[in-house]
Amino acid sequence: MPAGLRKRVLAGMVVASLVMAFVAIAVWLGTSRFLDSFDWVDHTNAVLRALERDHAAIREVEASQRGYLVTGQVDYEQEFYAATRLARDALADTRKLVADNAEQSERVHRLAELTEQRMQIAMATAQAFRSDGYDAARKLVVAGKGRDLMARIAALHAETVEAEEALMATRQARAVADATRLRLLTLLGLASSIGILALVGRRMLVETRSRARAEAHTQEANLALHEKVDELHLRASQTREMSRYAGMLQSCRNTAEAIAVTRDACQRLLPDLGGAVYLVRASQDLVEGIGVWGAHVVPSASLLSPQECWALRRGRTYEVADVHAGMCCAHASVPPAEVPASCLCVPLAAQGDVMGFLYFSGRDRLAVAARDIVVAVAEQLSLSLSNLRLQETLRVQSIRDPLTGLFNRRYLEESLERELARCQRRSLPLAVLMIDLDHFKRFNDTHGHDGGDALLSQVGRLLQWQSRAEDIACRFGGEEFTLILPEMDADGAYERAQRMRELVEGLQVWHLRETLTPVTASIGLAWCPGDARASADLLRVADMALYRAKREGRNRVVRAADVGDA
Ligand SMILES: Nc1nc2c(ncn2[C@@H]2O[C@H](COP(=O)(O)OP(=O)(O)OP(=O)(O)O)[C@@H](O)[C@H]2O)c(=O)[nH]1
């Protein structure tokens, strides 16, 4: 309990105790006073009863005297004297009872005197009766002195009784007033004690409630603070993870690596979400899911048309917070109604080029922080993919001939060295074909430079189409091509060369809505280890064979091995 509340409660208890003590004292005093008043009423009753007894005693004296005079019997005489004694005793008692009241004492005193006088007359009459007979006694009675005294006694008795009854009325009224006061005092004390206790109790209740509220508020604030701290920790770790992710992306050499790094980062940053990277194919007509991770509450097709994704169509992030209420992309498969789910598509775009999109799905609606992460990941990945594509373009440009799409001479020399070394290590053959179009100058002259280019481009496609995965088709320069055939001996290469020659001969090239003149090709063939072992020597002898083919009339294949025989 707080110190302030303890003080207030203590003060309330002290006040309540004081009030109750005061009430107890007041009740005790009131009760004493009431008992006192009650005693006085009782005392007055006793006085009234005593006065009644006195009056009865004097009447008894008179009656026994009369009985003695009428009967003359001794029994009556004795009764008479006994009555006088009783009357005296009664009066003596009454005088003691009224000793506290001067006025009543005075009256009882006078009553006793008159009674004594009346008893003296009665005794004198009885004396006269005994000694002088009835007449003497009668004379005294007839004198009426006794009757006068009795009248005065009766009057004084009535006055005394009346005064006592007046006292009785006063004392009764006081007793009633005391009882009423006592009752009121008790009620007042009880009510005030209850009131003070109720006030203290209410104060305690209010304090307890406000303390409980304050404690709840503090707990809430603590909880919020902890949540904030946790969130800050989370944000810090997310920032670290994002910067690590960005660094890793910069070191990626190709798209596959970039996607693997993205998958790893997303699994750390957004562990509750399933994700996927979709890339638009070079043909632009299909979008393919390349990297997929996590459990997908809303599965998505692995191959789709760009039109099936709202994010790709609108070029902006598309989120469905509740897949049962919102409109999902066509590539997303909505789960049963009892499974809550949300999904999100974020386009991967850089410099106006849409490369694909990032897809996420989960049970709950994405938090703002999670959405920020997704957008940041998409931005980083877009930049990385764009850079990788640029690098790839530059790399291709550096090793490819733009007109034919074949590898250039620089790449030919590098790769011939490498493939030759590989085949020699494994004791495998390697053949080289040097292919040159016949009378290309004449063709150029007939169809123009553009027509010549169209032919070169067509021959390039033919070479690519005719190549195995391990073959390397190059444009050596001008209208001359080179085909490197790893793991192929002279006979196999000769067959390939003949086939190639026939295909060139049968080639139909369309340019400006007309078919161009058919062409032929001369081919020189050399192979390792049969004709040469070094790459430069191999090219040289293949070129010599080509030269021989030209000299022998063109449109033919000549082996390097046959050159020496000519
Ligand atoms: N259209 C076009 N012509 C090219 C290109 N590069 C070289 N040429 C032409 O190719 C011709 C090569 O002619 P030549 O070396 O005399 O050979 P040819 O006419 O084919 O005669 P033979 O090889 O002996 O059959 C030249 O006229 C070049 O200008 C090119 O990229 N495009």
Ligand as a Chemical Component Dictionary entry (heavy atoms), coordinates in Angstrom:
data_LIG
# 
_chem_comp.id                   LIG 
_chem_comp.type                 NON-POLYMER 
_chem_comp.pdbx_formal_charge   0 
_chem_comp.three_letter_code    LIG 
# 
loop_
_chem_comp_atom.comp_id 
_chem_comp_atom.atom_id 
_chem_comp_atom.alt_atom_id 
_chem_comp_atom.type_symbol 
_chem_comp_atom.charge 
_chem_comp_atom.model_Cartn_x 
_chem_comp_atom.model_Cartn_y 
_chem_comp_atom.model_Cartn_z 
_chem_comp_atom.pdbx_ordinal 
LIG N1  N1  N 0 28.424 -8.348  -97.826  1  
LIG C1  C1  C 0 29.592 -8.524  -97.194  2  
LIG N2  N2  N 0 30.670 -8.733  -97.870  3  
LIG C2  C2  C 0 31.879 -8.963  -97.265  4  
LIG C3  C3  C 0 31.953 -8.959  -95.882  5  
LIG N3  N3  N 0 33.245 -9.190  -95.515  6  
LIG C4  C4  C 0 33.935 -9.363  -96.670  7  
LIG N4  N4  N 0 33.106 -9.218  -97.727  8  
LIG C5  C5  C 0 33.395 -9.328  -99.111  9  
LIG O1  O1  O 0 33.730 -10.636 -99.445  10 
LIG C6  C6  C 0 34.517 -10.631 -100.640 11 
LIG C7  C7  C 0 35.589 -11.595 -100.546 12 
LIG O2  O2  O 0 36.093 -11.746 -101.862 13 
LIG P1  P1  P 0 37.294 -12.598 -102.190 14 
LIG O3  O3  O 0 38.280 -12.610 -101.053 15 
LIG O4  O4  O 0 37.877 -12.083 -103.471 16 
LIG O5  O5  O 0 36.822 -14.018 -102.442 17 
LIG P2  P2  P 0 35.673 -14.639 -103.379 18 
LIG O6  O6  O 0 35.068 -13.596 -104.207 19 
LIG O7  O7  O 0 34.700 -15.359 -102.488 20 
LIG O8  O8  O 0 36.415 -15.601 -104.217 21 
LIG P3  P3  P 0 36.908 -17.033 -103.752 22 
LIG O9  O9  O 0 37.046 -17.010 -102.268 23 
LIG O10 O10 O 0 38.188 -17.237 -104.409 24 
LIG O11 O11 O 0 35.870 -17.955 -104.232 25 
LIG C8  C8  C 0 34.967 -9.158  -100.757 26 
LIG O12 O12 O 0 34.356 -8.552  -101.854 27 
LIG C9  C9  C 0 34.539 -8.498  -99.471  28 
LIG O13 O13 O 0 34.205 -7.165  -99.676  29 
LIG C10 C10 C 0 30.773 -8.709  -95.129  30 
LIG O14 O14 O 0 30.760 -8.659  -93.931  31 
LIG N5  N5  N 0 29.656 -8.504  -95.851  32 
# 
loop_
_chem_comp_bond.comp_id 
_chem_comp_bond.atom_id_1 
_chem_comp_bond.atom_id_2 
_chem_comp_bond.value_order 
_chem_comp_bond.pdbx_ordinal 
LIG N1  C1  SING 1  
LIG C1  N2  DOUB 2  
LIG C1  N5  SING 3  
LIG N2  C2  SING 4  
LIG C2  C3  DOUB 5  
LIG C2  N4  SING 6  
LIG C3  N3  SING 7  
LIG C3  C10 SING 8  
LIG N3  C4  DOUB 9  
LIG C4  N4  SING 10 
LIG N4  C5  SING 11 
LIG C5  O1  SING 12 
LIG C5  C9  SING 13 
LIG O1  C6  SING 14 
LIG C6  C7  SING 15 
LIG C6  C8  SING 16 
LIG C7  O2  SING 17 
LIG O2  P1  SING 18 
LIG P1  O3  DOUB 19 
LIG P1  O4  SING 20 
LIG P1  O5  SING 21 
LIG O5  P2  SING 22 
LIG P2  O6  DOUB 23 
LIG P2  O7  SING 24 
LIG P2  O8  SING 25 
LIG O8  P3  SING 26 
LIG P3  O9  DOUB 27 
LIG P3  O10 SING 28 
LIG P3  O11 SING 29 
LIG C8  O12 SING 30 
LIG C8  C9  SING 31 
LIG C9  O13 SING 32 
LIG C10 O14 DOUB 33 
LIG C10 N5  SING 34 
# 
